[in-house]
């Protein structure tokens, strides 16, 4: 089994994805991602607010209600200071929990998008390949349900692998920095670059998985193929990773456009353009 495509093919097809979708009247497939992004954003913010409220109630139960009204004229200074400190503590706890959970939401959003958009991405991949090859495939409820579970399984499989690699990378960086402190200025940016490439690889691998799934390649088999064609996977995943790395864009516009464009790019890379290729070659 020979993989013919590389990094440049992934980048090239990524730039071709949007024009291809416009030309073939596929822009309607951005709508499911739009509504899912709204639902995920609203749901995540609601859950974060609930967590902040719960933490605030726990803080109040532990340290009591605070009121700055006691800081009026003629009160004991120490009582005023105590109330101010309690108010600051409550505020800082809410800020820390909100920021921490919001950061976690952004870090996990890409995999929730991949998991919940799995059926849509599968259909987009299927439609793109059909337009390229002219081969129509049957659609059934059983197939749809199978793709839902495969998308969720693949997304969380890649999540755990990426988290493991990120933790391993952090440990290696800490040990290297401890043993060779002079290398710390080089280790930190290198770790960021390597982590970015790892994330891009798994984005690309997820998009390629939909093509290989139609060729009856299992989830682990698909991951193996992705490692064999890692340059292509990274090339397809880099634009996706850039979208998801830009503040504000990463939880607003990116989930709408990035998954669909990466999915189309994966099909164009494997089934269209120069050097038409199937993993079964």
C-alpha positions as CSV (number, residue, x, y, z in Angstrom):
1,X,0.0,0.0,0.0
2,X,1.8,3.1,-1.2
3,X,0.9,6.6,0.0
4,X,1.7,9.1,-2.8
5,X,0.6,12.4,-1.3
6,X,2.5,14.8,1.0
7,X,2.2,18.0,2.9
8,X,2.0,20.3,-0.1
9,X,-1.0,18.2,-1.5
10,X,-2.8,18.8,1.8
11,X,-2.2,22.5,1.7
12,X,-3.1,22.7,-2.0
13,X,-6.4,20.9,-1.6
14,X,-7.3,22.9,1.5
15,X,-7.2,26.1,-0.6
16,X,-9.3,24.4,-3.3
17,X,-11.9,23.2,-0.9
18,X,-14.0,26.4,-0.6
19,X,-14.0,27.1,-4.4
20,X,-15.0,23.5,-5.0
21,X,-17.9,23.8,-2.6
22,X,-19.1,27.0,-4.2
23,X,-18.8,25.5,-7.7
24,X,-20.7,22.4,-6.7
25,X,-23.4,24.3,-4.7
26,X,-22.4,22.6,-1.4
27,X,-22.5,25.7,0.8
28,X,-25.7,24.5,2.4
29,X,-23.6,22.0,4.4
30,X,-22.2,24.9,6.5
31,X,-25.7,25.3,8.0
32,X,-25.6,22.2,10.3
33,X,-22.2,23.3,11.6
34,X,-23.6,26.8,12.2
35,X,-26.5,25.5,14.3
36,X,-24.3,23.1,16.2
37,X,-21.8,25.9,17.0
38,X,-24.7,28.0,18.3
39,X,-25.9,25.1,20.5
40,X,-22.4,24.2,21.8
41,X,-21.6,27.8,22.5
42,X,-24.9,28.5,24.3
43,X,-24.7,25.1,26.2
44,X,-21.1,25.6,27.2
45,X,-21.7,29.2,28.5
46,X,-24.8,28.0,30.4
47,X,-22.8,25.2,32.0
48,X,-20.0,27.6,32.9
49,X,-22.4,30.0,34.5
50,X,-23.9,27.2,36.5
51,X,-20.5,26.1,37.7
52,X,-19.7,29.7,38.7
53,X,-23.0,30.1,40.6
54,X,-22.4,26.8,42.4
55,X,-18.9,27.9,43.4
56,X,-20.2,31.2,44.6
57,X,-22.9,29.5,46.8
58,X,-20.2,27.1,48.2
59,X,-18.0,30.1,49.0
60,X,-20.9,31.9,50.7
61,X,-21.9,28.8,52.7
62,X,-18.3,28.5,53.9
63,X,-17.4,32.1,54.7
64,X,-20.8,33.7,55.0
65,X,-22.6,36.5,53.2
66,X,-20.7,39.6,52.5
67,X,-22.0,43.2,52.3
68,X,-20.0,46.3,51.7
69,X,-22.8,48.3,53.4
70,X,-20.9,47.9,56.7
71,X,-18.1,50.2,55.3
72,X,-20.2,53.3,56.0
73,X,-19.2,56.1,58.3
74,X,-18.7,55.2,61.9
75,X,-18.0,51.4,61.5
76,X,-15.0,49.5,62.8
77,X,-12.3,49.5,60.1
78,X,-11.4,45.8,60.6
79,X,-15.0,44.8,59.9
80,X,-14.9,46.8,56.6
81,X,-11.6,45.2,55.6
82,X,-13.0,41.7,56.3
83,X,-16.1,42.4,54.1
84,X,-13.9,43.8,51.3
85,X,-11.6,40.7,51.4
86,X,-14.6,38.4,51.3
87,X,-16.0,40.2,48.4
88,X,-12.7,40.1,46.5
89,X,-12.3,36.4,47.3
90,X,-15.8,35.7,45.9
91,X,-15.1,37.7,42.8
92,X,-11.6,36.2,42.1
93,X,-13.0,32.7,42.6
94,X,-15.7,33.3,40.0
95,X,-13.2,34.8,37.6
96,X,-10.7,31.9,37.9
97,X,-13.4,29.3,37.5
98,X,-15.0,31.1,34.5
99,X,-11.7,31.6,32.7
100,X,-10.5,28.1,33.5
101,X,-13.7,26.4,32.2
102,X,-13.8,28.7,29.2
103,X,-10.2,27.8,28.3
104,X,-11.1,24.1,28.7
105,X,-14.1,24.6,26.5
106,X,-11.9,26.0,23.7
107,X,-9.4,23.2,24.1
108,X,-12.1,20.5,23.9
109,X,-14.4,22.2,21.4
110,X,-12.5,20.9,18.4
111,X,-13.2,17.3,19.4
112,X,-16.8,18.0,20.3
113,X,-17.2,19.5,16.9
114,X,-15.6,16.4,15.3
115,X,-17.8,14.1,17.4
116,X,-21.1,15.8,16.9
117,X,-20.5,16.9,13.3
118,X,-19.3,13.4,12.4
119,X,-22.5,12.5,10.4
120,X,-22.5,15.8,8.6
121,X,-18.8,15.5,7.7
122,X,-19.3,12.0,6.5
123,X,-22.1,13.1,4.2
124,X,-20.0,16.0,2.9
125,X,-17.1,13.6,2.3
126,X,-19.6,11.2,0.5
127,X,-21.1,13.9,-1.6
128,X,-17.7,15.3,-2.6
129,X,-16.4,11.8,-3.6
130,X,-19.6,11.2,-5.5
131,X,-19.2,14.4,-7.5
132,X,-15.6,13.5,-8.2
133,X,-16.0,9.9,-9.2
134,X,-19.7,9.7,-10.3
135,X,-20.1,6.7,-8.0
136,X,-23.3,6.9,-5.9
137,X,-23.6,5.1,-2.6
138,X,-26.8,4.1,-0.9
139,X,-27.9,6.0,2.3
140,X,-29.7,4.2,5.1
141,X,-30.6,4.9,8.7
142,X,-28.3,2.0,9.8
143,X,-25.4,3.6,8.0
144,X,-26.2,7.0,9.5
145,X,-26.3,5.6,13.1
146,X,-23.0,3.7,12.4
147,X,-21.4,6.9,11.2
148,X,-22.6,8.8,14.3
149,X,-20.9,6.3,16.6
150,X,-17.8,6.0,14.5
151,X,-17.4,9.8,14.5
152,X,-17.8,9.9,18.3
153,X,-15.4,7.0,18.8
154,X,-12.8,8.4,16.4
155,X,-12.9,11.9,17.9
156,X,-12.4,10.7,21.5
157,X,-9.8,8.1,20.4
158,X,-7.8,11.0,18.8
159,X,-8.5,13.2,21.9
160,X,-7.0,10.7,24.3
161,X,-4.0,10.0,22.0
162,X,-3.3,13.7,21.6
163,X,-3.6,14.4,25.3
164,X,-1.2,11.6,26.0
165,X,1.3,12.9,23.5
166,X,0.9,16.4,24.8
167,X,1.5,15.2,28.4
168,X,4.5,13.2,27.3
169,X,5.9,16.2,25.4
170,X,5.5,18.4,28.5
171,X,7.3,15.9,30.7
172,X,10.2,15.6,28.2
173,X,10.4,19.4,28.0
174,X,10.4,19.8,31.8
175,X,13.1,17.1,32.2
176,X,15.2,18.6,29.3
177,X,14.8,22.1,30.8
178,X,15.8,20.8,34.3
179,X,18.9,19.0,33.0
180,X,19.9,21.7,30.5
181,X,18.6,25.0,31.7
182,X,20.4,26.9,29.0
183,X,18.1,25.2,26.4
184,X,14.9,26.6,28.0
185,X,14.6,29.5,25.6
186,X,14.6,27.0,22.7
187,X,12.6,24.2,24.4
188,X,9.5,26.4,25.0
189,X,8.8,27.6,21.4
190,X,9.8,24.1,20.1
191,X,7.2,22.5,22.3
192,X,4.5,24.9,21.0
193,X,5.4,24.1,17.4
194,X,5.5,20.3,18.0
195,X,2.1,20.5,19.8
196,X,0.6,22.5,17.0
197,X,1.8,19.9,14.4
198,X,0.4,17.1,16.5
199,X,-3.0,18.8,16.7
200,X,-2.9,19.5,12.9
201,X,-2.1,15.8,12.3
202,X,-5.2,14.6,14.2
203,X,-7.4,17.2,12.5
204,X,-6.2,15.9,9.1
205,X,-6.5,12.3,10.2
206,X,-10.1,12.8,11.3
207,X,-11.0,14.3,7.9
208,X,-9.2,11.4,6.0
209,X,-11.0,8.9,8.1
210,X,-14.3,9.5,6.3
211,X,-12.7,8.5,3.0
212,X,-11.1,5.3,4.4
213,X,-14.3,4.4,6.3
214,X,-16.0,4.0,2.9
215,X,-13.3,1.5,2.0
216,X,-14.1,-0.5,5.1
217,X,-11.0,0.4,7.0
218,X,-11.5,0.2,10.8
219,X,-10.8,3.0,13.2
220,X,-7.3,1.8,14.1
221,X,-6.6,0.8,10.5
222,X,-7.5,4.4,9.6
223,X,-5.2,5.8,12.2
224,X,-2.4,3.5,10.8
225,X,-3.0,4.9,7.3
226,X,-2.9,8.4,8.7
227,X,0.5,7.7,10.3
228,X,1.7,6.4,7.0
229,X,0.4,9.5,5.2
230,X,1.3,11.8,8.1
231,X,2.6,14.6,5.8
232,X,-0.7,14.7,4.0
233,X,-2.7,14.6,7.3
234,X,-0.7,17.5,8.7
235,X,-1.1,19.5,5.4
236,X,-4.9,19.1,5.6
237,X,-4.9,19.7,9.3
238,X,-2.7,22.9,9.4
239,X,-5.5,25.3,8.1
240,X,-7.9,23.7,10.5
241,X,-5.4,24.1,13.4
242,X,-4.8,27.7,12.5
243,X,-8.6,28.5,12.5
244,X,-8.9,26.9,15.9
245,X,-5.8,28.7,17.3
246,X,-7.2,32.3,16.6
247,X,-8.9,33.8,19.7
248,X,-12.6,34.4,19.3
249,X,-12.5,32.9,15.8
250,X,-11.8,29.5,17.3
251,X,-15.3,29.2,19.0
252,X,-17.3,31.3,16.5
253,X,-16.4,31.0,12.8
254,X,-13.9,28.1,12.9
255,X,-16.3,25.3,13.9
256,X,-18.6,26.3,11.1
257,X,-16.1,26.4,8.3
258,X,-13.0,24.4,9.3
259,X,-14.4,20.9,9.6
260,X,-16.3,21.0,6.2
261,X,-13.3,22.5,4.4
262,X,-10.9,19.9,5.9
263,X,-13.3,17.1,4.9
264,X,-13.6,18.3,1.3
265,X,-9.8,18.8,1.1
266,X,-9.2,15.2,2.3
267,X,-11.4,13.8,-0.5
268,X,-9.8,16.1,-3.1
269,X,-6.4,14.9,-2.0
270,X,-7.2,11.2,-2.1
271,X,-9.7,11.0,-4.9
272,X,-9.2,14.0,-7.1
273,X,-6.7,16.3,-8.8
274,X,-3.4,15.0,-10.0
275,X,-2.3,11.5,-9.1
276,X,-5.7,10.1,-8.3
277,X,-5.3,7.8,-5.3
278,X,-7.2,5.4,-3.2
279,X,-5.8,3.8,-0.1
280,X,-6.4,0.4,-1.6
281,X,-3.8,1.0,-4.3
